[in-house]
Structures are given as C-alpha cells and as structure tokens.
C-alpha cells in the first residue's frame, strides 16, 4: 500500500490536508468527517476497507491540519465545493474512474448537499453512506429550529460577527465508552469551541437540504444509533421514510452518535452494516449507472 499526505489546493487557494491510501484498487472511498474533529478519528475505515478500496481522508477547511479560520465557515456551500474540488483532484491526478462517498455527522450533511446540487453525471459515485446525519436536532433546540423561518436562519448564518461558543455539544454522549470523551478533549486537533457562524450555517443548510429529496441515483445507506442525543433519530427516520425513500436506513439499537467508537455490542452491528453496504451488496455496473444518471 502506498500512503501519502498531500495538500489539495481548492478553488479559492485554500490548502486542504489529505491522506491518500492507495492500493491499486479500482474504486476510491472518500471520507468526510464531522464538525470540530478531523480525519484521523476515522482511520477505522482504513482497517475495514484498506484491502477493498483506495481511500482518501481529508480535513475540512478550518479543521485539523487544513487551512482556513478555525472551525469557521463564511458560506456552508463552500464545503460542498471543496468536496467537488477533491473529486476533481482524484480524477485529474490519480485518474480515478469509480468512487464511493462516506460522511459522518456534519460530513454526512456535506455529502448530502453535494449529492443534491453538485454531483456530476460524468463522475457519479457508485454508493453513498451517511453516518448519523444532522437531519434535525433533538429536544428543545430541535423544536426551536423547526419553528424558525428559513429567512431568519439565513439572516443568522450571514451575520458578519461570529463568536466561539462552548458547551453546545455534550461530548460525553459521543459514545458509551468514557475513553472516547477523554481522548477527544486531550487531542489538540479537536475543537472544544465552535464558531457561531459555522453552527448557524450547519443548521440553515440542514433545514434546506433535508426539506426535499436528495434524488440520489445510486445505492445509498444511512445508519444512526437509536440513543443518539446529538442528532434527532425520530426526524432521520421520518425523512428517510417520507421524503427520501430510496436510502436504506439502519437504526443501531442503543448506540450513541459515534457508532464506530462505541463499546463492542453497539459498534459491531454498525460496522457489519457498513461493510455489508459498501462491499457485500453488488455494486452497479458502469453501464447501468450511466443509464440512470445520463451521459
């Protein structure tokens, strides 16, 4: 296996840090992480699929080792464009012809937004996997967001002043394994405070993206823990049963938000579903995919 680290320069000249694990496989797997973290927290993907795919991990702008103001985004759509530029990079530099997209939490929202508006028929993913997507949010916060008009969310996301906020996400409910919280807070690359502009942009984009179908033209899968306290499990279930019905949804009993970091009895069912979704299920032929998405 060939492993390299590269900075991918996207359209506005920001350098996006990436780790490329190349095995010579015909399919690439692109991994998009969640808010406040960075790509190293998803290297279990390498253990699962290192023999099956070439893998590209990258740090979102403003996260980890990528350039950009720390945990901040001026326009959330820039994340979609960064993913588009990364895929262009794979095509141009590595001559990639086939790929799969994986996104966790905010990374799942970015993947969904990309699929909805930016995915190109000429280089369309063969499969897409969403891990704990923020379709909505639980509790009082979720109710407030639902009742807030889109115009108000748009105003908040475009507000020039942004401040760093802490305590909005309870890191202790990432996993039932207490070591996950301890490791998170000790890691200097994980953000402990998040910019309000990034948070408002996430909320606005979530409401926009998940108010209508994604119109995905390839096999797509979603998993969420039944006891997730960071995203709304109820709203994920409703969205994928009434609005976007073509995504296969699996609820992992009793698991929290980071199913991949859970204790074994919750982690294993998730990893089995992930492997089944990306490997066991038959991948569509190039001709069939071309017929579905057009020339």
N, C-alpha and C positions, 0 to 999 in steps of 0.2 A: 504494500500500500504506500502511495505517495501522499505525504501530508505537508501542506504549505500554508503559510499565513500571508495574506495579501490585503492591501488597502484598495478597495474598489472606489474609483472617483465617479460620483454620480453627477447629474446634470448641472447642479449648482456648485460643483467643485468641492463639495464636502467629501472627506475620505471615510469610507465605511469599512471597518475592520471585518475581515472574514477569515475563516479557517476552512480549507478545502481538503477533503479526504478523498483521494482519487484511487480507485481500484481497477479502472478499466471496464467497469460495468456499463451497460448500455443506457441505464436510467439514472438521473440525478434526483436527489432528495434535498429540498431547500427548507431550512428550519428557521422559523421566525419566533423569537422569544417574547415574553410578556413585559408589562410595564415595570420599570425600576430595576430589572435584573439584567443579565447578559447571557451570551450564548453558551458559556462554559457550563451553565446549570442544566444544559440539555444534552450532555455528552452520553447519556444513557442511549440516545438514538444511535450513536456510533456502535455501541455494544450490540444493539438489536439488529442493526441493518448494515453494518460495516462490510459484510460479505455480499450483500444484495445490491447496494447502490453506491454510486459516488455521492458524497454528502457535502453540502455547503452550509456551514453555520455562519451567521453574521450578527454583529451587534448593531441594534437600531441606532440611528443618529441620536446623539445626546445620551447614549448608554454605553457602559463598558469602555472599550478602547476606541470607539468611533468618535469622530469629530462632531461638533455641534454643542450648543449650550446644554448643560447638564439637565437631564430629564425635562426637557422643554421642547415644544414644537409650535411654530408660528401658525401653520396650517396642517391639520391632520392628514390631508390628502398627500402631503409630501412623503409620508410613509409608504403609500401605495406606489408613488413614482419611484421611490428608492428600490422597492421590490421589482418593479418593472426594469429599472436600470441594471439590477443584479442579474436578472434573467437575460437581458441583452448581453451582458458581460459573458455569461456562460456560453451563449451562442457564438459570440464573436471570438473569444479566446480559447474556449475548450471545445468548440464545435458541438455543443450539446444538441441533441435532437429530441430527447424524451426527458420528461421530468415529472415530479410529484411535489406538491406543496403541503407543508405541515406548519400549523400555527398554534401556539398556546396562549390562552387568555387574550391580552391585547393583541398579541401576534395572530390569534385567530380572527379578530376583528379586521386587522390589516389584510390578512389573506382573503377574508370575505369581501372587503371593499375592493381589493384588487380584482377578484373574480367578477364582481358585479359590473365594474366600469372599465377595467384596463386589460383584461386577458385578451390575448391576440389569437385569432383562429390559426394563424400560421405556426404558432408555438404554444399550443394549448396543453395544460397539464393532463396527465393520464389519470391522476387521482388527487383528491384534496382531503385533508384531515384537519378537523377543528377540535382542539382540546380546550374545554371549559370556556367557550366564547362568551364575552360580556353582552349577551342579547339585552339584558337589563340587570338590575341590581336588587338585592333582597331588602326587606324591611322598609323602614320609613323613608330612607334615601330613594329607594326604587319607586315608591308611591309619589314622592315629590317630583322626581324626574318625569314620570308618566304624565303628571298633570301640568308640567311646564311646557308651554307652547314652543314649537321648534324655533320660532322667531327669537324668543328670549334666550334659548340655548345658543343660537347663532351669535347673538349680541355678546353673551358671556365669553364665548370661545374667541371672539375677535377683539375683546377688550385688551388694550395695549399693555396695561400694568399686569404683571404676573408675580405672584409671591410663592415661596416654597412653603408647603404645608406638611405637617407630620401627623401620624396617628389616624389617617383616614382609612387605611387598610390594616386590619388586625393580622399581623404576620404570624401570630400563634395558631391561626386556623388554616395555614397553608397545608399542614399535614398533621396526622395523629402522632407522628414521630417528633418528639421535642427537639431532637438534634437538628432538624431542618431549620427551625427558627434560630437556634443558636448559631448554626453555620451561616445563615443568611445575614444576621446582624454583624458577624465578625468579618465578612468579606467586604473589602473596601470598594469593590466594583459594583456592589448592590446599593441602590439609592435608598436612604431612610426617609427622605423628604421628596415630595413631588411638586413640580410647578403647577399652579392653579390653571395656567393656560393649557397645559397638557391634559389635565383632568377634564376640563370643560370641553376640550376638543375631542377627547375619547367619548364622553357622554353624548355630545352632539352627533358624532359620527356613528355611534352605536344606534342611536334613535333613527338616523337616516337609513343606514344600511339594512337594519333588521325590521324596517317597516314595510319591506317589499321583498319579493323572491330574489334569490341570488342568480337564478337562471343558469345554474352550473350544468354543463353538457358532458360531464364525465362522472364516474363513480365518486361519491363524496360521503364522508363519515364524520360523526361527531360523538364525543364522549364527555360526560360530566359526572362528578360524584354526587350522589343523592343528598349528601350533607354539606355540599359546598355553601359556604357563608359569604363568599366574595362576589359570585355572580348568582343570578336568580335561576334556579333549576326549573321552577314552575314555568317561567317565561321561555326558557330554552325548549322545554317540552312542547309548549303551546306553539312557538314559532315553527318548529320542525314538524308539527302535525297539521297546522292550518295554513301557513303561508309558504314555507319552503318544504314541500313534501318529498322531495327526491333525495334527501340526505338520510342515510341510515344512522339512527340515534341509539346510543347505548348509555344507560344510566348505571353507574358503578355503585352498587349498594354500600352505603355508609361512608364512602370516601369523601375527603375534603378536596380543596381546589387543586393541589398539585398531586394528582393521582400517581404520577411517576415517582414521587418522593414519599409515597405512603408506606405504612407498615405492610408487611408481605401479603396479608389476606385481602387487602384492598388493592395493592399495587399489581399483583399478578393477574387478576381479571382484566385490568386495564391494558397491561402490556400484551396479553393474549389477544384482546380485541384489536389493538393497534397492529400487531403482526398479522392477524387474520385479514384485516382491512387492506394493508399495503402489500402483502406477499401472497397469502393463500388464495384470495379471490382472484379470479382470472383477469388479467389486465387486457383491456380492449386493444384490438389490433389497430395499427396506424390507419388502415383504410376505413375501419368502422368509425374511428374518432373523426377522421377527416370528413366522412359523410355527415356526421352530426353537427360539426361546427362550421362546415362550409369551407370553401377554398381560401 
